[in-house]
């Protein structure tokens, strides 16, 4: 997957908080995978919802899109393979996010 950058990566007012958020994302990817493996679908839905909201706020529209798709799949009771696919896709995206460098 190609590197993912925030649309705010060059905004000096947002740089530090975008960097902090981006640095947390590998841990959130791990959490998604752990929750899926444990069958904790309720907690998985909560994390997907949080990522959906935060992603756009930090300039990561793709995070919002994929997290929203996962949340809808969970809410709608989709089949396990679709939930797994969406979880892995979101996890992969989170790991591709590049934290902006501070000046």
Backbone as CSV, one residue per row, in Angstrom:
resi,resn,N_x,N_y,N_z,CA_x,CA_y,CA_z,C_x,C_y,C_z
1,UNK,0.847,-1.177,0.000,0.000,0.000,0.000,0.890,1.236,0.000
2,UNK,0.446,2.233,-0.742,1.186,3.496,-0.798,1.101,4.215,0.542
3,UNK,2.099,5.027,0.836,2.051,5.814,2.072,0.834,6.735,2.072
4,UNK,0.295,6.961,3.258,-0.883,7.804,3.424,-0.474,9.028,4.238
5,UNK,-0.776,10.203,3.684,-0.419,11.461,4.329,-1.680,12.237,4.684
6,UNK,-1.608,13.010,5.734,-2.708,13.877,6.129,-2.799,15.067,5.183
7,UNK,-4.023,15.489,4.922,-4.199,16.705,4.124,-3.729,17.934,4.911
8,UNK,-3.476,17.767,6.195,-2.968,18.856,7.035,-1.459,18.760,7.284
9,UNK,-0.787,17.895,6.579,0.636,17.643,6.835,1.515,18.876,6.678
10,UNK,1.066,19.848,5.941,1.869,21.062,5.758,1.287,22.261,6.506
11,UNK,0.254,22.043,7.286,-0.376,23.122,8.056,0.351,23.245,9.395
12,UNK,1.085,24.336,9.607,1.881,24.454,10.836,1.024,24.443,12.107
13,UNK,-0.232,24.860,12.014,-1.105,24.856,13.186,-1.580,23.455,13.558
14,UNK,-1.564,22.547,12.602,-2.063,21.183,12.824,-0.956,20.141,12.932
15,UNK,0.239,20.515,12.549,1.334,19.560,12.388,1.556,18.681,13.610
16,UNK,1.662,19.268,14.777,1.988,18.495,15.973,0.870,17.512,16.344
17,UNK,-0.383,17.960,16.301,-1.460,17.042,16.699,-1.694,15.965,15.639
18,UNK,-1.488,16.295,14.371,-1.602,15.281,13.328,-0.507,14.237,13.522
19,UNK,0.689,14.686,13.851,1.804,13.764,14.086,1.479,12.827,15.247
20,UNK,0.986,13.372,16.356,0.637,12.537,17.519,-0.417,11.496,17.148
21,UNK,-1.442,11.921,16.427,-2.494,10.993,16.005,-1.909,9.896,15.116
22,UNK,-1.103,10.294,14.134,-0.522,9.334,13.198,0.359,8.311,13.918
23,UNK,1.088,8.750,14.924,1.959,7.834,15.657,1.175,6.819,16.490
24,UNK,-0.076,7.121,16.811,-0.925,6.185,17.561,-1.549,5.113,16.674
25,UNK,-1.579,5.327,15.387,-2.341,4.454,14.501,-1.835,3.012,14.405
26,UNK,-0.532,2.744,14.440,-0.126,1.334,14.442,-0.689,0.567,15.655
27,UNK,-0.741,1.220,16.796,-1.331,0.585,17.980,-2.818,0.340,17.813
28,UNK,-3.489,1.268,17.148,-4.918,1.089,16.887,-5.141,-0.023,15.865
29,UNK,-4.227,-0.165,14.921,-4.304,-1.275,13.964,-4.170,-2.598,14.706
30,UNK,-3.225,-2.668,15.642,-3.071,-3.873,16.465,-4.347,-4.158,17.248
31,UNK,-4.949,-3.114,17.800,-6.177,-3.280,18.581,-7.315,-3.811,17.712
32,UNK,-7.435,-3.302,16.489,-8.460,-3.813,15.570,-8.303,-5.311,15.361
33,UNK,-7.068,-5.725,15.103,-6.794,-7.141,14.839,-7.059,-8.010,16.082
34,UNK,-6.678,-7.500,17.249,-6.918,-8.255,18.495,-8.410,-8.406,18.767
35,UNK,-9.154,-7.335,18.583,-10.597,-7.391,18.829,-11.279,-8.342,17.859
36,UNK,-10.860,-8.306,16.614,-11.414,-9.231,15.620,-11.119,-10.679,16.012
37,UNK,-9.867,-10.954,16.363,-9.465,-12.313,16.727,-10.217,-12.814,17.961
38,UNK,-10.502,-11.898,18.881,-11.201,-12.272,20.113,-12.717,-12.346,19.916
39,UNK,-13.188,-11.921,18.751,-14.624,-11.916,18.502,-15.357,-10.815,19.251
40,UNK,-14.635,-9.786,19.645,-15.216,-8.656,20.387,-15.784,-7.636,19.403
41,UNK,-16.878,-8.011,18.764,-17.422,-7.183,17.700,-17.976,-5.853,18.207
42,UNK,-18.518,-5.840,19.404,-19.022,-4.586,19.979,-17.871,-3.592,20.154
43,UNK,-16.776,-4.063,20.733,-15.604,-3.194,20.927,-14.977,-2.815,19.594
44,UNK,-15.012,-3.717,18.643,-14.503,-3.426,17.302,-15.325,-2.303,16.668
45,UNK,-16.628,-2.350,16.855,-17.505,-1.299,16.319,-17.219,0.044,16.984
46,UNK,-16.960,0.025,18.283,-16.636,1.270,18.999,-15.343,1.870,18.451
47,UNK,-14.317,1.050,18.269,-13.045,1.549,17.749,-13.202,2.051,16.317
48,UNK,-13.953,1.328,15.503,-14.196,1.781,14.127,-14.902,3.132,14.131
49,UNK,-15.870,3.297,15.011,-16.593,4.564,15.121,-15.647,5.702,15.517
50,UNK,-14.781,5.446,16.477,-13.820,6.468,16.910,-12.889,6.861,15.771
51,UNK,-12.404,5.873,15.032,-11.500,6.144,13.912,-12.218,6.880,12.793
52,UNK,-13.476,6.544,12.578,-14.261,7.232,11.550,-14.334,8.721,11.864
53,UNK,-14.614,9.047,13.099,-14.726,10.448,13.489,-13.400,11.169,13.494
54,UNK,-12.394,10.539,14.028,-11.090,11.198,14.162,-10.347,11.309,12.840
55,UNK,-10.483,10.323,11.993,-9.738,10.309,10.740,-9.883,11.591,9.943
56,UNK,-11.109,11.996,9.710,-11.350,13.209,8.936,-10.862,14.454,9.644
57,UNK,-11.012,14.472,10.965,-10.588,15.628,11.744,-9.090,15.865,11.690
58,UNK,-8.345,14.804,11.434,-6.890,14.916,11.341,-6.406,14.888,9.890
59,UNK,-7.347,14.962,8.953,-6.970,15.042,7.545,-6.752,13.716,6.851
60,UNK,-7.294,12.648,7.408,-7.156,11.319,6.802,-8.528,10.834,6.345
61,UNK,-8.977,11.347,5.208,-10.303,11.006,4.696,-10.449,9.502,4.446
62,UNK,-9.388,8.858,4.007,-9.457,7.422,3.729,-9.696,6.623,5.006
63,UNK,-9.159,7.081,6.125,-9.402,6.408,7.411,-10.881,6.512,7.754
64,UNK,-11.445,7.708,7.583,-12.870,7.896,7.851,-13.712,6.985,6.973
65,UNK,-13.366,6.909,5.709,-14.130,6.089,4.767,-14.089,4.606,5.136
66,UNK,-12.892,4.078,5.365,-12.780,2.642,5.655,-13.330,2.292,7.038
67,UNK,-13.106,3.151,8.013,-13.643,2.900,9.349,-15.170,2.944,9.319
68,UNK,-15.727,3.860,8.533,-17.177,3.923,8.388,-17.734,2.670,7.731
69,UNK,-17.037,2.156,6.736,-17.472,0.925,6.066,-17.447,-0.254,7.039
70,UNK,-16.407,-0.326,7.873,-16.334,-1.390,8.873,-17.457,-1.232,9.892
71,UNK,-17.678,-0.025,10.356,-18.735,0.205,11.334,-20.101,-0.198,10.766
72,UNK,-20.387,0.167,9.529,-21.661,-0.208,8.900,-21.793,-1.721,8.761
73,UNK,-20.702,-2.382,8.375,-20.736,-3.843,8.234,-21.062,-4.508,9.567
74,UNK,-20.477,-3.991,10.631,-20.747,-4.540,11.960,-22.180,-4.248,12.392
75,UNK,-22.611,-3.030,12.183,-23.961,-2.622,12.581,-25.021,-3.416,11.819
76,UNK,-24.762,-3.663,10.539,-25.730,-4.351,9.695,-25.667,-5.873,9.824
77,UNK,-24.734,-6.366,10.646,-24.623,-7.809,10.861,-24.157,-8.566,9.628
78,UNK,-23.253,-7.967,8.894,-22.733,-8.619,7.681,-21.988,-9.906,8.029
79,UNK,-21.714,-10.680,7.015,-21.041,-11.962,7.209,-19.620,-11.765,7.732
80,UNK,-19.144,-12.774,8.446,-17.838,-12.701,9.101,-16.716,-12.388,8.119
81,UNK,-16.748,-12.980,6.920,-15.650,-12.740,5.970,-15.602,-11.276,5.544
82,UNK,-16.750,-10.607,5.427,-16.730,-9.192,5.065,-16.174,-8.347,6.204
83,UNK,-16.553,-8.674,7.426,-16.030,-7.947,8.587,-14.520,-8.142,8.691
84,UNK,-14.067,-9.367,8.485,-12.623,-9.633,8.509,-11.904,-8.836,7.427
85,UNK,-12.448,-8.850,6.221,-11.820,-8.143,5.107,-11.735,-6.652,5.402
86,UNK,-12.813,-6.069,5.881,-12.827,-4.631,6.155,-11.884,-4.283,7.314
87,UNK,-11.813,-5.156,8.318,-10.903,-4.920,9.439,-9.457,-4.950,8.966
88,UNK,-9.107,-5.946,8.174,-7.733,-6.059,7.669,-7.384,-4.886,6.750
89,UNK,-8.341,-4.461,5.940,-8.119,-3.332,5.039,-7.850,-2.049,5.836
90,UNK,-8.652,-1.817,6.868,-8.458,-0.632,7.705,-7.136,-0.720,8.457
91,UNK,-6.831,-1.879,8.984,-5.575,-2.071,9.711,-4.373,-1.786,8.808
92,UNK,-4.437,-2.281,7.592,-3.353,-2.048,6.631,-3.210,-0.556,6.323
93,UNK,-4.329,0.126,6.163,-4.297,1.557,5.905,-3.674,2.311,7.076
94,UNK,-4.069,1.961,8.290,-3.525,2.646,9.468,-2.010,2.487,9.552
95,UNK,-1.505,1.332,9.159,-0.067,1.092,9.189,0.673,1.848,8.070
96,UNK,-0.072,2.287,7.048,0.540,3.016,5.931,0.589,4.528,6.183
97,UNK,-0.058,4.984,7.245,-0.071,6.410,7.536,1.333,6.860,7.929
98,UNK,1.733,7.972,7.359,3.043,8.546,7.621,2.871,9.761,8.530
99,UNK,3.559,9.747,9.656,3.514,10.884,10.573,4.358,12.011,10.001
100,UNK,3.792,13.217,9.940,4.587,14.331,9.409,5.771,14.654,10.317
101,UNK,6.824,15.127,9.701,8.017,15.519,10.447,7.819,16.891,11.057
102,UNK,8.315,17.068,12.248,8.268,18.394,12.873,9.469,19.194,12.406
103,UNK,9.290,20.511,12.269,10.406,21.348,11.795,11.527,21.427,12.819
